[in-house]
Amino acid sequence: MKILGVDNILVGVGDLARAREFYGGVLGLEEKFATGELALFAIGEETPGLLVRVQEGRPGSMRVWLEVPDARAAADELGIEPFEVFTGWTVEVADPWGNVIGLTDYTKQPHLGRAG
């Protein structure tokens, strides 16, 4: 499989309002959007950013997503079921220590991805 680059960095939080204050107010990151139980903050000029979302049970564990040309093909390679996201498809896999790596594509929004 081919990795195109880092996609969003997902941060589980216990309270979205407090997270928005911390990442936007304290760190000064530009909020790109907020909806439901998540908010996306810009990191530099690239489309990917820091995505904070309310996570029940274990807030505080980060996920790193990497952009791939075709997440469904990557999922087939890994033998894991992909799931649909706003921009396309994603598959997540945990390392032996529980750190989660997501492989995501921009098949629905190709103009936002590196392959587009």
SERO-4910 file (N, C-alpha, C, O; in steps of 0.05 Angstrom, whole numbers):
BEGIN
 pado doro    nc1    nc2    nc3   cac1   cac2   cac3    cc1    cc2    cc3    oc1    oc2    oc3
  Met    A     17    -24      0      0      0      0     18     25      0     41     23      9
  Lys    A      8     47    -10     23     71    -11     11     92      8    -13     97      8
  Ile    A     28    103     26     20    123     45     27    150     32     50    155     25
  Leu    A      7    168     31     11    194     18     20    216     38     32    236     30
  Gly    A     14    212     64     21    232     84      3    230    108    -15    214    109
  Val    A      8    247    127     -8    248    152    -35    261    146    -36    281    132
  Asp    A    -56    249    155    -83    261    153    -89    273    180    -71    284    193
  Asn    A   -114    273    188   -121    285    214   -109    270    237   -105    246    237
  Ile    A   -103    285    258    -95    274    284   -120    276    302   -130    298    307
  Leu    A   -130    253    311   -154    252    327   -148    251    356   -131    235    365
  Val    A   -160    268    372   -156    270    401   -182    266    415   -201    282    411
  Gly    A   -184    245    431   -208    240    446   -209    258    470   -189    261    485
  Val    A   -232    271    474   -235    290    497   -260    283    512   -278    269    502
  Gly    A   -262    293    537   -285    288    553   -307    309    550   -330    304    556
  Asp    A   -299    333    541   -318    356    540   -311    373    516   -289    385    516
  Leu    A   -328    375    496   -321    390    472   -318    420    477   -299    432    466
  Ala    A   -334    432    493   -332    461    499   -305    467    511   -292    487    503
  Arg    A   -297    451    531   -270    456    543   -248    451    524   -228    465    524
  Ala    A   -251    431    506   -231    425    486   -228    448    466   -206    456    459
  Arg    A   -251    459    458   -250    482    439   -236    506    452   -221    520    439
  Glu    A   -241    510    477   -228    532    492   -198    527    493   -182    546    489
  Phe    A   -190    503    499   -162    496    502   -147    499    475   -128    514    472
  Tyr    A   -157    484    454   -143    484    429   -145    510    413   -127    519    400
  Gly    A   -169    523    415   -173    549    402   -162    572    418   -148    589    408
  Gly    A   -170    573    444   -163    595    461   -134    594    472   -119    613    469
  Val    A   -127    571    484   -100    569    496    -79    565    475    -59    579    476
  Leu    A    -83    546    457    -62    541    436    -64    560    412    -45    562    397
  Gly    A    -87    573    409    -90    592    387    -94    580    360    -89    592    339
  Leu    A   -103    554    359   -108    542    333   -134    552    321   -153    556    335
  Glu    A   -134    556    295   -158    565    281   -178    542    279   -172    521    269
  Glu    A   -203    547    289   -224    527    287   -235    527    258   -245    548    250
  Lys    A   -233    505    244   -244    503    217   -274    498    218   -289    509    202
  Phe    A   -283    480    236   -311    475    239   -316    459    265   -298    447    275
  Ala    A   -341    460    274   -349    444    297   -377    434    291   -394    449    281
  Thr    A   -382    409    297   -409    398    293   -413    374    312   -395    358    316
  Gly    A   -436    373    323   -442    350    341   -422    348    363   -421    366    380
  Glu    A   -407    327    364   -388    322    385   -359    324    375   -341    310    387
  Leu    A   -354    340    354   -326    342    345   -321    370    334   -339    385    327
  Ala    A   -295    377    334   -286    403    323   -259    398    309   -243    382    319
  Leu    A   -255    412    287   -230    409    272   -214    435    273   -226    456    267
  Phe    A   -189    434    280   -172    457    282   -150    455    261   -139    434    256
  Ala    A   -144    478    248   -124    479    227    -96    476    239    -90    486    261
  Ile    A    -79    461    225    -50    459    232    -36    467    207    -33    451    188
  Gly    A    -26    491    206    -12    501    182    -31    505    159    -55    510    162
  Glu    A    -20    502    134    -36    508    110    -49    484     98    -65    487     80
  Glu    A    -43    460    108    -54    436     96    -83    431    105    -92    442    125
  Thr    A    -98    415     89   -125    408     96   -127    392    122   -144    398    138
  Pro    A   -109    372    127   -111    357    152   -108    376    176    -95    397    174
  Gly    A   -119    367    198   -116    384    222   -118    367    247   -115    343    247
  Leu    A   -123    380    269   -126    368    295   -156    365    300   -170    385    304
  Leu    A   -166    341    301   -194    336    304   -199    327    333   -190    306    341
  Val    A   -214    343    348   -221    335    375   -250    326    375   -267    338    363
  Arg    A   -255    304    390   -282    294    391   -287    281    418   -269    270    431
  Val    A   -312    284    427   -320    271    452   -318    241    449   -328    230    430
  Gln    A   -304    229    468   -299    200    467   -306    188    494   -293    194    514
  Glu    A   -326    172    495   -335    159    520   -315    139    529   -302    125    512
  Gly    A   -311    137    555   -295    115    566   -266    122    569   -255    123    591
  Arg    A   -252    126    547   -223    130    548   -213    156    534   -197    154    516
  Pro    A   -223    179    542   -212    203    530   -183    205    537   -174    196    558
  Gly    A   -168    218    519   -140    222    524   -122    204    506    -98    207    507
  Ser    A   -134    186    490   -118    170    472   -119    182    444   -141    186    434
  Met    A    -96    186    432    -95    199    406    -96    177    384    -88    154    388
  Arg    A   -106    185    361   -105    169    337    -91    186    315    -95    210    314
  Val    A    -74    173    299    -62    186    277    -73    174    251    -72    149    248
  Trp    A    -83    190    234    -93    181    208    -73    188    187    -62    210    186
  Leu    A    -68    169    168    -50    173    146    -67    171    120    -85    154    118
  Glu    A    -61    188    101    -76    188     76    -66    167     58    -41    164     54
  Val    A    -84    151     46    -77    131     26    -95    136      2   -116    149      4
  Pro    A    -87    126    -22   -103    130    -45   -131    116    -44   -150    126    -54
  Asp    A   -132     92    -31   -156     76    -30   -158     61     -3   -145     41      0
  Ala    A   -173     72     15   -175     60     42   -189     32     41   -183     15     58
  Arg    A   -207     29     22   -221      3     21   -201    -19     12   -203    -42     21
  Ala    A   -183    -12     -6   -162    -31    -14   -144    -37      9   -136    -60     13
  Ala    A   -137    -17     24   -120    -20     48   -134    -38     68   -122    -55     81
  Ala    A   -160    -34     72   -176    -51     90   -176    -80     81   -173    -98     98
  Asp    A   -178    -84     55   -177   -112     45   -150   -124     51   -149   -148     59
  Glu    A   -129   -109     47   -102   -119     53    -99   -127     82    -86   -147     89
  Leu    A   -111   -111    100   -109   -115    129   -129   -135    140   -127   -145    162
  Gly    A   -150   -141    124   -171   -159    133   -189   -146    153   -200   -159    171
  Ile    A   -193   -119    151   -209   -104    170   -231    -89    154   -226    -80    132
  Glu    A   -254    -87    166   -277    -73    153   -272    -42    154   -267    -31    175
  Pro    A   -274    -29    131   -271      1    131   -298     14    139   -318      0    140
  Phe    A   -297     39    145   -321     54    151   -321     80    135   -300     91    129
  Glu    A   -345     90    129   -348    114    113   -345    139    131   -355    140    153
  Val    A   -331    159    119   -328    185    132   -336    206    111   -341    200     88
  Phe    A   -337    231    119   -345    253    102   -329    255     76   -341    260     55
  Thr    A   -303    250     77   -286    253     54   -283    228     38   -273    229     15
  Gly    A   -290    205     49   -287    180     34   -289    156     52   -310    151     64
  Trp    A   -268    140     55   -268    116     71   -243    115     89   -223    128     83
  Thr    A   -246    101    111   -224     98    131   -224     70    142   -245     57    144
  Val    A   -201     61    149   -198     36    164   -178     42    187   -158     56    183
  Glu    A   -184     32    211   -166     37    233   -155     10    243   -169    -10    244
  Val    A   -130     11    251   -116    -13    262   -100     -4    286    -87     17    286
  Ala    A    -99    -21    306    -84    -15    330    -57    -29    330    -55    -52    320
  Asp    A    -37    -15    340    -11    -28    343    -12    -46    368    -32    -46    382
  Pro    A      9    -61    374      9    -80    397      4    -66    424     -4    -79    443
  Trp    A      8    -40    425      4    -26    450    -22    -11    452    -28      2    471
  Gly    A    -38    -13    430    -64      0    431    -65     27    417    -86     40    416
  Asn    A    -42     37    406    -42     62    391    -56     57    364    -50     37    351
  Val    A    -74     74    356    -91     70    333    -80     86    309    -76    110    311
  Ile    A    -76     72    287    -68     84    261    -92     82    243   -102     60    238
  Gly    A   -101    104    232   -123    104    212   -111    108    184    -93    124    180
  Leu    A   -122     94    165   -115     97    137   -140    108    123   -160     94    122
  Thr    A   -139    132    112   -162    145    102   -158    155     73   -135    161     66
  Asp    A   -179    157     58   -177    167     31   -196    191     27   -212    197     44
  Tyr    A   -193    204      4   -210    227     -3   -226    221    -28   -228    238    -46
  Thr    A   -236    197    -30   -251    189    -54   -276    205    -59   -285    208    -81
  Lys    A   -288    216    -37   -312    233    -40   -306    262    -43   -322    277    -54
  Gln    A   -282    270    -35   -274    298    -36   -245    300    -47   -227    309    -33
  Pro    A   -240    290    -71   -213    288    -82   -197    314    -82   -173    314    -81
  His    A   -212    336    -85   -198    362    -86   -185    370    -59   -168    387    -59
  Leu    A   -192    356    -37   -181    361    -11   -156    344     -5   -140    351     12
  Gly    A   -153    322    -20   -131    304    -14   -106    308    -30   -106    324    -49
  Arg    A    -85    294    -23    -60    296    -37    -61    283    -64    -47    291    -83
  Ala    A    -77    262    -67    -78    248    -92    -95    263   -113    -94    257   -137
  Gly    A   -111    283   -103   -129    298   -121   -115    321   -133   -127    336   -148
***
